[in-house]
């Protein structure tokens, strides 16, 4: 490793130590929160290794740490505000059992009592869901 590279890795380790101390974690506790072995984290903090991609991702997402700060000592340690989460999927509210129709509630209650009925209803549902929408005859009891 070139001298400049070794110095850069040591600086990253120093910033990791500053971060850990800022958060008031022990090395063991911080390693646990990052999902890595204590030995691996210690090597990162001592400037022997650069943190892996999963660790960097956890630092950015779970702890809101700026990678510009960690790698290049530019800007603030933390983002001023969390980056906006991109979501094109609109959350749908799933009704609780109490909010469902009375006949659906009754069906759920019977399905809990009778495993065969539950199996038949689910089998019909999955066939319907896959596009086979022809009605099927259920066996009579």
Backbone bond lengths (Angstrom), bond angles and torsions (degrees), N, CA, C in turn:
res aa  C-N    CA-C-N  psi(-1)  N-CA   C-N-CA  omega(-1)  CA-C   N-CA-C  phi
1 X - - - 1.447 - - 1.528 107.39 -
2 X 1.336 116.06 134.08 1.458 120.44 179.67 1.527 110.28 -67.62
3 X 1.301 115.14 157.45 1.465 120.75 -176.55 1.528 111.86 -58.93
4 X 1.352 117.45 -43.92 1.474 121.05 179.42 1.527 111.42 -63.68
5 X 1.344 116.15 -38.50 1.463 119.72 178.89 1.521 110.85 -65.52
6 X 1.319 117.02 -41.82 1.458 121.37 179.63 1.529 109.88 -62.78
7 X 1.319 116.06 -39.76 1.466 120.66 179.26 1.536 110.30 -65.23
8 X 1.326 116.82 -41.22 1.463 121.11 179.42 1.527 110.69 -62.92
9 X 1.327 117.66 -43.67 1.455 121.69 179.76 1.528 110.01 -63.97
10 X 1.323 117.44 -38.96 1.468 121.03 177.63 1.528 111.08 -65.68
11 X 1.325 117.10 -38.13 1.471 120.34 177.87 1.523 110.86 -65.56
12 X 1.333 116.57 -39.99 1.470 120.10 176.70 1.531 108.97 -61.83
13 X 1.321 117.16 -42.68 1.462 121.48 177.42 1.516 111.91 -60.34
14 X 1.333 116.68 -41.84 1.469 120.48 178.06 1.527 111.13 -62.59
15 X 1.346 116.46 -40.20 1.469 119.43 179.22 1.535 110.91 -68.72
16 X 1.336 117.00 -35.71 1.467 119.61 175.03 1.531 110.60 -61.53
17 X 1.317 116.17 -42.33 1.470 120.53 178.41 1.527 110.01 -62.91
18 X 1.346 116.57 -44.85 1.467 120.15 177.81 1.527 110.72 -58.56
19 X 1.327 115.83 -43.36 1.464 120.90 179.31 1.524 110.48 -61.56
20 X 1.322 116.49 -49.06 1.459 120.76 -179.08 1.523 111.09 -59.14
21 X 1.319 116.74 -43.88 1.460 120.38 179.60 1.527 111.27 -67.99
22 X 1.337 116.10 -36.72 1.464 120.53 176.59 1.532 110.57 -61.05
23 X 1.335 115.77 -39.06 1.467 121.01 -179.92 1.534 112.42 -82.28
24 X 1.343 116.36 -6.73 1.469 123.00 178.08 1.525 112.46 62.38
25 X 1.350 116.00 44.70 1.449 122.41 175.85 1.523 109.22 -109.04
26 X 1.323 114.99 149.90 1.463 119.07 168.49 1.530 106.90 -77.71
27 X 1.332 116.64 167.17 1.468 119.15 177.27 1.524 110.38 -59.90
28 X 1.311 115.69 -43.20 1.465 120.34 -178.41 1.525 111.33 -62.32
29 X 1.321 116.22 -45.17 1.466 120.60 -178.38 1.532 111.25 -66.32
30 X 1.338 116.74 -41.04 1.462 119.77 -179.48 1.530 110.54 -67.65
31 X 1.339 116.63 -40.11 1.467 120.03 177.01 1.523 110.24 -60.33
32 X 1.321 116.13 -42.73 1.462 121.16 179.09 1.527 110.71 -61.14
33 X 1.320 116.29 -45.00 1.471 120.56 -179.81 1.529 112.28 -66.77
34 X 1.328 116.56 -27.61 1.466 120.54 177.37 1.521 112.16 -86.27
35 X 1.318 116.57 -9.12 1.456 120.62 178.20 1.517 113.27 76.23
36 X 1.335 117.38 29.49 1.463 120.48 179.00 1.528 109.15 -127.69
37 X 1.324 115.22 165.08 1.462 120.33 179.09 1.520 109.86 -70.20
38 X 1.307 115.47 149.13 1.461 121.10 179.28 1.527 110.80 -58.38
39 X 1.316 117.19 -41.00 1.456 121.78 179.77 1.535 111.03 -61.55
40 X 1.324 116.32 -42.55 1.468 120.60 178.47 1.511 111.58 -64.73
41 X 1.341 115.49 -43.25 1.464 118.24 178.89 1.529 110.67 -64.10
42 X 1.314 117.44 -42.02 1.464 120.86 179.90 1.525 111.08 -59.02
43 X 1.338 116.56 -41.09 1.470 119.88 177.45 1.525 110.93 -63.59
44 X 1.341 116.84 -37.41 1.472 119.95 177.09 1.522 110.57 -63.76
45 X 1.322 115.42 -47.38 1.459 120.10 -176.26 1.532 112.15 -68.17
46 X 1.327 117.04 -32.26 1.460 120.15 179.80 1.533 112.14 -82.01
47 X 1.335 116.57 -0.91 1.460 119.34 177.09 1.502 114.24 80.36
48 X 1.326 117.14 22.49 1.462 120.69 178.15 1.533 110.99 -90.12
49 X 1.308 116.70 -30.36 1.475 122.90 -179.13 1.523 109.91 -137.73
50 X 1.323 115.01 157.22 1.464 121.45 172.39 1.525 106.87 -92.17
51 X 1.324 118.44 139.60 1.478 119.70 177.99 1.530 110.95 -57.99
52 X 1.333 115.09 146.96 1.459 121.02 178.81 1.524 111.67 -74.28
53 X 1.316 115.58 168.13 1.469 122.18 -178.66 1.531 112.06 -56.78
54 X 1.350 120.06 -46.89 1.474 118.68 179.27 1.530 112.52 -59.44
55 X 1.331 116.59 -38.34 1.470 120.45 178.70 1.515 110.65 -66.28
56 X 1.317 116.74 -43.48 1.467 120.64 179.04 1.524 110.61 -62.25
57 X 1.331 115.57 -40.28 1.470 119.45 179.19 1.523 110.40 -63.07
58 X 1.344 117.19 -42.49 1.470 120.01 178.37 1.523 111.28 -63.67
59 X 1.327 116.55 -40.55 1.463 119.32 178.71 1.524 110.60 -59.95
60 X 1.340 116.03 -42.79 1.467 120.18 -177.83 1.523 112.15 -72.42
61 X 1.325 117.14 -44.43 1.464 119.19 -174.00 1.520 113.40 -85.78
62 X 1.334 117.38 -44.96 1.463 120.24 -176.19 1.526 113.31 -81.56
63 X 1.343 116.07 -33.11 1.461 119.69 -176.04 1.530 113.11 -111.51
64 X 1.351 116.36 -1.82 1.466 120.81 175.57 1.536 112.54 63.50
65 X 1.336 117.13 33.71 1.459 122.52 -176.42 1.521 110.20 -88.63
66 X 1.312 115.91 133.83 1.459 122.63 178.44 1.528 109.68 -77.00
67 X 1.322 116.85 126.53 1.460 121.02 177.57 1.532 110.68 -70.77
68 X 1.336 117.55 -27.82 1.472 119.86 173.49 1.521 110.20 -60.61
69 X 1.313 116.14 -41.50 1.460 119.54 178.60 1.523 110.59 -68.23
70 X 1.339 116.64 -47.35 1.457 120.22 -175.40 1.526 111.71 -62.88
71 X 1.327 117.97 -45.18 1.459 120.60 -175.69 1.528 113.99 -86.38
72 X 1.333 116.58 -37.66 1.463 118.96 -170.68 1.530 114.31 -121.11
73 X 1.342 116.90 0.97 1.459 122.21 -178.40 1.536 111.76 56.78
74 X 1.340 114.96 39.03 1.469 120.76 177.74 1.520 109.21 -110.39
75 X 1.310 116.01 134.68 1.460 120.61 176.39 1.509 112.67 77.37
76 X 1.319 114.14 -163.06 1.466 121.67 -177.74 1.520 111.40 -82.95
77 X 1.321 115.10 157.11 1.457 121.06 176.59 1.526 110.07 -60.86
78 X 1.308 116.44 -43.49 1.467 121.80 -177.74 1.526 109.81 -112.85
79 X 1.311 114.82 153.93 1.453 119.17 172.41 1.519 107.56 -63.26
80 X 1.314 116.43 146.32 1.475 118.53 177.59 1.512 110.35 -64.02
81 X 1.293 115.19 -40.22 1.460 119.80 174.71 1.510 106.85 -140.27
82 X 1.287 115.75 155.88 1.462 119.17 179.98 1.524 109.33 -64.70
83 X 1.345 115.75 140.67 1.459 118.30 175.54 1.524 109.30 -61.20
84 X 1.334 117.40 143.37 1.474 118.80 -178.61 1.518 110.07 -64.02
85 X 1.309 114.95 137.61 1.455 119.83 177.10 1.518 108.32 -83.62
86 X 1.312 115.07 129.16 1.455 120.50 -178.56 1.507 108.37 -86.49
87 X 1.312 115.46 125.16 1.451 120.17 178.52 1.510 109.14 -147.44
88 X 1.310 115.26 116.76 1.461 120.32 176.94 1.518 111.17 -94.31
89 X 1.313 116.11 -8.63 1.451 120.63 -177.71 1.522 108.77 -90.97
90 X 1.306 115.10 122.83 1.458 120.00 178.38 1.514 108.52 -81.00
91 X 1.321 116.26 131.74 1.461 119.57 -179.72 1.516 109.79 -69.28
92 X 1.322 114.37 131.09 1.455 120.08 176.99 1.523 107.88 -103.69
93 X 1.310 115.31 134.62 1.458 119.47 178.37 1.516 108.04 -83.04
94 X 1.311 115.56 122.74 1.453 120.78 178.29 1.522 107.23 -89.94
95 X 1.327 116.40 124.59 1.464 118.08 -177.36 1.528 110.90 -67.80
96 X 1.308 114.80 146.19 1.461 119.70 175.77 1.521 108.27 -75.46
97 X 1.309 115.45 168.04 1.461 119.81 179.50 1.524 110.95 -59.50
98 X 1.329 117.39 -35.30 1.468 121.07 179.80 1.527 111.53 -67.01
99 X 1.341 117.11 -25.41 1.465 121.12 -177.59 1.528 112.91 -91.00
100 X 1.337 118.18 -3.15 1.460 120.51 -179.12 1.519 110.51 -82.73
101 X 1.296 114.85 168.46 1.470 121.52 179.08 1.523 109.79 -63.92
102 X 1.321 117.94 149.45 1.476 120.35 -178.53 1.523 112.91 -57.98
103 X 1.346 118.36 -38.96 1.465 118.86 -178.83 1.531 111.15 -69.33
104 X 1.328 118.31 -31.86 1.461 121.26 176.54 1.526 110.03 -68.45
105 X 1.321 116.87 -41.05 1.469 120.56 177.02 1.528 110.37 -59.97
106 X 1.329 115.06 -43.73 1.460 119.70 -179.54 1.533 110.31 -63.40
107 X 1.341 116.87 -41.65 1.462 120.91 178.14 1.528 110.37 -61.16
108 X 1.335 117.79 -45.38 1.466 120.94 178.69 1.527 111.46 -59.52
109 X 1.332 116.16 -40.60 1.461 119.87 179.84 1.527 110.92 -63.90
110 X 1.342 116.94 -43.47 1.454 120.26 177.94 1.526 111.37 -66.25
111 X 1.321 116.80 -37.55 1.465 120.57 179.21 1.533 111.16 -63.82
112 X 1.327 116.91 -33.40 1.468 120.10 177.54 1.526 110.86 -68.80
113 X 1.318 116.28 -33.96 1.468 120.69 -177.44 1.528 112.51 -81.60
114 X 1.345 116.94 -30.85 1.467 120.80 -173.10 1.535 109.84 -122.43
115 X 1.344 118.32 102.17 1.464 121.05 -178.29 1.535 112.91 -61.01
116 X 1.340 118.05 -33.16 1.463 120.72 179.24 1.531 110.44 -65.22
117 X 1.328 116.71 -43.09 1.460 120.34 177.33 1.527 110.01 -61.40
118 X 1.328 116.57 -43.71 1.471 120.92 178.91 1.526 109.96 -58.77
119 X 1.334 116.47 -45.53 1.461 120.99 179.77 1.528 111.08 -60.93
120 X 1.321 117.09 -45.89 1.466 120.96 -178.44 1.528 111.58 -64.08
121 X 1.326 116.71 -43.27 1.465 120.21 -179.65 1.525 109.94 -64.52
122 X 1.321 117.24 -44.57 1.464 120.00 179.33 1.527 111.64 -65.53
123 X 1.325 117.62 -39.28 1.467 120.65 177.57 1.532 109.73 -61.32
124 X 1.315 116.85 -45.96 1.464 120.81 178.03 1.527 110.21 -61.08
125 X 1.317 116.61 -44.23 1.461 121.13 -179.05 1.536 111.06 -59.61
126 X 1.334 117.06 -46.18 1.462 119.76 -177.12 1.530 111.56 -67.90
127 X 1.344 116.96 -35.93 1.475 118.52 174.84 1.533 109.95 -64.82
128 X 1.313 117.49 -41.71 1.460 123.04 178.79 1.526 110.20 -63.30
129 X 1.299 115.61 -43.84 1.464 121.73 -177.82 1.531 111.28 -63.23
130 X 1.347 117.07 -35.86 1.466 120.28 -179.08 1.522 112.42 -77.86
131 X 1.303 118.18 -2.10 1.460 120.33 175.40 1.505 114.71 107.81
132 X 1.306 117.91 -7.08 1.455 121.05 176.49 1.518 107.03 -84.23
133 X 1.324 116.27 85.88 1.460 120.66 -171.89 1.520 113.80 -94.65
134 X 1.316 116.19 13.95 1.450 118.37 176.40 1.524 108.54 -74.32
135 X 1.319 117.48 137.06 1.462 118.89 -179.28 1.520 110.37 -65.17
136 X 1.303 116.06 143.32 1.464 120.89 176.08 1.520 107.53 -116.03
137 X 1.302 114.00 152.14 1.466 118.60 179.72 1.508 109.06 -91.16
138 X 1.310 115.58 128.66 1.449 121.38 178.55 1.526 108.32 -88.43
139 X 1.318 117.19 142.91 1.475 118.99 178.83 1.515 110.32 -66.99
140 X 1.324 115.17 144.46 1.458 119.66 177.49 1.508 109.43 -85.17
141 X 1.301 116.34 150.12 1.467 121.49 179.20 1.502 109.64 -94.05
